[in-house]
Amino acid sequence: MKSPDPVEPRSESEATGLPGFRTWTKVYLFVLGSFALWVGLLIALTLTFS
């Protein structure tokens, strides 16, 4: 007899519908990384031009 698949299928509420970000964890990491990049750029530009 075949054993059940250990990976549970994802429900529709967990799907993002985005081609590059299939899980919400990836979306959250992208947003957090983008925020950190912008804050880093603002700090660097403030220190450079002040």
The first five atom37 places (N, CA, C, CB, O) and aatype in JSON, in Angstrom:
{
  "aatype": [12, 11, 15, 14, 3, 14, 19, 6, 14, 1, 15, 6, 15, 6, 0, 16, 7, 10, 14, 7, 13, 1, 16, 17, 16, 11, 19, 18, 10, 13, 19, 10, 7, 15, 13, 0, 10, 17, 19, 7, 10, 10, 9, 0, 10, 16, 10, 16, 13, 15],
  "atom_mask": [
    [1, 1, 1, 1, 1],
    [1, 1, 1, 1, 1],
    [1, 1, 1, 1, 1],
    [1, 1, 1, 1, 1],
    [1, 1, 1, 1, 1],
    [1, 1, 1, 1, 1],
    [1, 1, 1, 1, 1],
    [1, 1, 1, 1, 1],
    [1, 1, 1, 1, 1],
    [1, 1, 1, 1, 1],
    [1, 1, 1, 1, 1],
    [1, 1, 1, 1, 1],
    [1, 1, 1, 1, 1],
    [1, 1, 1, 1, 1],
    [1, 1, 1, 1, 1],
    [1, 1, 1, 1, 1],
    [1, 1, 1, 0, 1],
    [1, 1, 1, 1, 1],
    [1, 1, 1, 1, 1],
    [1, 1, 1, 0, 1],
    [1, 1, 1, 1, 1],
    [1, 1, 1, 1, 1],
    [1, 1, 1, 1, 1],
    [1, 1, 1, 1, 1],
    [1, 1, 1, 1, 1],
    [1, 1, 1, 1, 1],
    [1, 1, 1, 1, 1],
    [1, 1, 1, 1, 1],
    [1, 1, 1, 1, 1],
    [1, 1, 1, 1, 1],
    [1, 1, 1, 1, 1],
    [1, 1, 1, 1, 1],
    [1, 1, 1, 0, 1],
    [1, 1, 1, 1, 1],
    [1, 1, 1, 1, 1],
    [1, 1, 1, 1, 1],
    [1, 1, 1, 1, 1],
    [1, 1, 1, 1, 1],
    [1, 1, 1, 1, 1],
    [1, 1, 1, 0, 1],
    [1, 1, 1, 1, 1],
    [1, 1, 1, 1, 1],
    [1, 1, 1, 1, 1],
    [1, 1, 1, 1, 1],
    [1, 1, 1, 1, 1],
    [1, 1, 1, 1, 1],
    [1, 1, 1, 1, 1],
    [1, 1, 1, 1, 1],
    [1, 1, 1, 1, 1],
    [1, 1, 1, 1, 1]
  ],
  "atom_positions": [
    [[0.83, -1.17, 0.0], [0.0, 0.0, 0.0], [0.89, 1.25, 0.0], [-0.95, -0.01, 1.21], [1.93, 1.28, 0.65]],
    [[0.46, 2.24, -0.73], [1.22, 3.48, -0.85], [1.01, 4.36, 0.39], [0.81, 4.25, -2.13], [-0.12, 4.53, 0.86]],
    [[2.11, 4.92, 0.91], [2.0, 5.79, 2.08], [1.53, 7.17, 1.64], [3.36, 5.89, 2.82], [1.81, 7.59, 0.52]],
    [[0.82, 7.88, 2.52], [0.34, 9.23, 2.15], [1.5, 10.2, 1.99], [-0.65, 9.76, 3.21], [2.56, 10.05, 2.6]],
    [[1.28, 11.18, 1.17], [2.29, 12.21, 0.91], [2.5, 13.03, 2.18], [1.88, 13.13, -0.28], [1.52, 13.54, 2.73]],
    [[3.75, 13.18, 2.67], [3.98, 13.92, 3.91], [3.73, 15.42, 3.78], [5.39, 13.7, 4.38], [3.51, 16.11, 4.78]],
    [[3.77, 15.94, 2.56], [3.55, 17.37, 2.34], [2.05, 17.6, 2.15], [4.37, 17.88, 1.1], [1.43, 17.04, 1.24]],
    [[1.5, 18.43, 3.0], [0.07, 18.73, 2.89], [-0.16, 19.72, 1.77], [-0.48, 19.29, 4.22], [0.65, 20.63, 1.58]],
    [[-1.22, 19.57, 1.03], [-1.51, 20.54, -0.04], [-1.87, 21.89, 0.57], [-2.65, 20.04, -0.95], [-2.5, 21.96, 1.62]],
    [[-1.47, 22.95, -0.1], [-1.74, 24.3, 0.39], [-3.18, 24.69, 0.07], [-0.75, 25.32, -0.22], [-3.7, 24.35, -1.0]],
    [[-3.8, 25.38, 0.97], [-5.17, 25.85, 0.75], [-5.13, 27.12, -0.1], [-5.9, 26.1, 2.1], [-4.07, 27.73, -0.29]],
    [[-6.28, 27.5, -0.61], [-6.36, 28.7, -1.44], [-6.02, 29.96, -0.67], [-7.75, 28.82, -2.04], [-5.52, 30.92, -1.25]],
    [[-6.29, 29.99, 0.63], [-6.02, 31.19, 1.41], [-4.52, 31.42, 1.6], [-6.7, 31.11, 2.76], [-4.12, 32.54, 1.91]],
    [[-3.7, 30.41, 1.44], [-2.25, 30.55, 1.59], [-1.57, 30.95, 0.3], [-1.66, 29.27, 2.11], [-0.42, 31.39, 0.33]],
    [[-2.23, 30.81, -0.84], [-1.62, 31.15, -2.12], [-1.61, 32.66, -2.3], [-2.39, 30.47, -3.29], [-2.6, 33.34, -2.0]],
    [[-0.5, 33.19, -2.78], [-0.38, 34.63, -2.97], [-0.87, 35.08, -4.33], [1.06, 35.07, -2.78], [-1.33, 36.22, -4.48]],
    [[-0.78, 34.23, -5.32], [-1.17, 34.6, -6.67], [-0.08, 35.37, -7.4], [0.0, 0.0, 0.0], [-0.29, 35.81, -8.53]],
    [[1.08, 35.54, -6.78], [2.19, 36.23, -7.4], [3.12, 35.22, -8.06], [2.96, 37.09, -6.37], [3.37, 34.16, -7.49]],
    [[3.65, 35.53, -9.25], [4.49, 34.55, -9.93], [5.82, 34.27, -9.23], [4.76, 35.01, -11.32], [6.29, 33.13, -9.26]],
    [[6.43, 35.25, -8.62], [7.74, 35.06, -8.0], [7.68, 34.7, -6.53], [0.0, 0.0, 0.0], [8.64, 34.17, -5.98]],
    [[6.56, 34.99, -5.9], [6.42, 34.77, -4.47], [5.22, 33.87, -4.22], [6.26, 36.12, -3.7], [4.09, 34.34, -4.14]],
    [[5.47, 32.58, -4.11], [4.36, 31.64, -3.96], [3.93, 31.44, -2.52], [4.73, 30.33, -4.55], [2.85, 30.91, -2.27]],
    [[4.77, 31.85, -1.57], [4.39, 31.73, -0.15], [4.43, 33.11, 0.48], [5.34, 30.75, 0.6], [5.15, 34.0, 0.03]],
    [[3.64, 33.28, 1.53], [3.59, 34.56, 2.22], [4.89, 34.85, 2.93], [2.43, 34.59, 3.2], [5.24, 36.02, 3.13]],
    [[5.62, 33.82, 3.33], [6.92, 34.05, 3.98], [7.87, 34.77, 3.04], [7.54, 32.72, 4.43], [8.58, 35.68, 3.47]],
    [[7.89, 34.38, 1.77], [8.75, 35.05, 0.79], [8.32, 36.5, 0.57], [8.74, 34.29, -0.54], [9.16, 37.38, 0.4]],
    [[7.02, 36.75, 0.58], [6.52, 38.12, 0.42], [6.97, 38.97, 1.59], [4.98, 38.13, 0.3], [7.47, 40.08, 1.39]],
    [[6.81, 38.46, 2.81], [7.21, 39.2, 4.0], [8.71, 39.47, 4.02], [6.81, 38.43, 5.26], [9.14, 40.57, 4.38]],
    [[9.52, 38.49, 3.63], [10.96, 38.69, 3.59], [11.36, 39.73, 2.55], [11.68, 37.38, 3.31], [12.27, 40.53, 2.78]],
    [[10.68, 39.73, 1.41], [10.95, 40.72, 0.38], [10.62, 42.13, 0.87], [10.16, 40.4, -0.9], [11.4, 43.06, 0.67]],
    [[9.48, 42.28, 1.51], [9.08, 43.59, 2.03], [10.04, 44.06, 3.11], [7.64, 43.54, 2.59], [10.45, 45.22, 3.12]],
    [[10.41, 43.17, 4.01], [11.35, 43.53, 5.07], [12.73, 43.89, 4.48], [11.49, 42.37, 6.06], [13.35, 44.86, 4.93]],
    [[13.19, 43.14, 3.5], [14.47, 43.44, 2.85], [14.43, 44.77, 2.11], [0.0, 0.0, 0.0], [15.4, 45.53, 2.13]],
    [[13.31, 45.04, 1.44], [13.17, 46.32, 0.74], [13.19, 47.49, 1.71], [11.88, 46.34, -0.08], [13.82, 48.52, 1.46]],
    [[12.49, 47.33, 2.83], [12.48, 48.38, 3.85], [13.88, 48.62, 4.4], [11.52, 48.0, 5.0], [14.3, 49.77, 4.56]],
    [[14.6, 47.55, 4.69], [15.97, 47.69, 5.21], [16.88, 48.35, 4.18], [16.54, 46.31, 5.6], [17.73, 49.16, 4.55]],
    [[16.71, 48.03, 2.92], [17.51, 48.66, 1.86], [17.25, 50.16, 1.8], [17.19, 48.01, 0.5], [18.2, 50.94, 1.72]],
    [[15.99, 50.58, 1.83], [15.65, 52.0, 1.77], [16.17, 52.75, 2.99], [14.15, 52.18, 1.64], [16.67, 53.86, 2.86]],
    [[16.04, 52.15, 4.16], [16.55, 52.81, 5.37], [18.07, 52.94, 5.28], [16.15, 52.02, 6.65], [18.63, 53.97, 5.65]],
    [[18.74, 51.9, 4.8], [20.2, 51.96, 4.63], [20.61, 53.03, 3.63], [0.0, 0.0, 0.0], [21.58, 53.75, 3.85]],
    [[19.87, 53.14, 2.53], [20.17, 54.18, 1.55], [19.94, 55.58, 2.13], [19.33, 53.99, 0.29], [20.73, 56.49, 1.9]],
    [[18.86, 55.75, 2.87], [18.6, 57.05, 3.48], [19.71, 57.44, 4.47], [17.25, 57.05, 4.2], [20.15, 58.59, 4.5]],
    [[20.15, 56.49, 5.25], [21.24, 56.78, 6.19], [22.53, 57.11, 5.45], [21.47, 55.58, 7.13], [23.21, 58.08, 5.78]],
    [[22.86, 56.31, 4.44], [24.09, 56.56, 3.68], [24.06, 57.9, 2.97], [24.31, 55.44, 2.66], [25.06, 58.62, 2.97]],
    [[22.95, 58.25, 2.36], [22.86, 59.52, 1.66], [22.86, 60.69, 2.63], [21.6, 59.57, 0.79], [23.41, 61.75, 2.33]],
    [[22.24, 60.52, 3.79], [22.26, 61.59, 4.8], [23.68, 61.84, 5.27], [21.35, 61.22, 6.0], [24.09, 62.99, 5.4]],
    [[24.42, 60.79, 5.52], [25.8, 60.95, 5.98], [26.69, 61.5, 4.87], [26.36, 59.6, 6.49], [27.63, 62.25, 5.14]],
    [[26.42, 61.15, 3.64], [27.24, 61.61, 2.52], [27.02, 63.09, 2.22], [26.94, 60.79, 1.27], [27.98, 63.82, 1.98]],
    [[25.8, 63.54, 2.24], [25.48, 64.9, 1.81], [25.2, 65.87, 2.95], [24.3, 64.86, 0.9], [24.67, 66.96, 2.71]],
    [[25.54, 65.5, 4.17], [25.31, 66.45, 5.26], [26.62, 66.99, 5.79], [24.51, 65.8, 6.39], [26.63, 67.8, 6.71]]
  ]
}
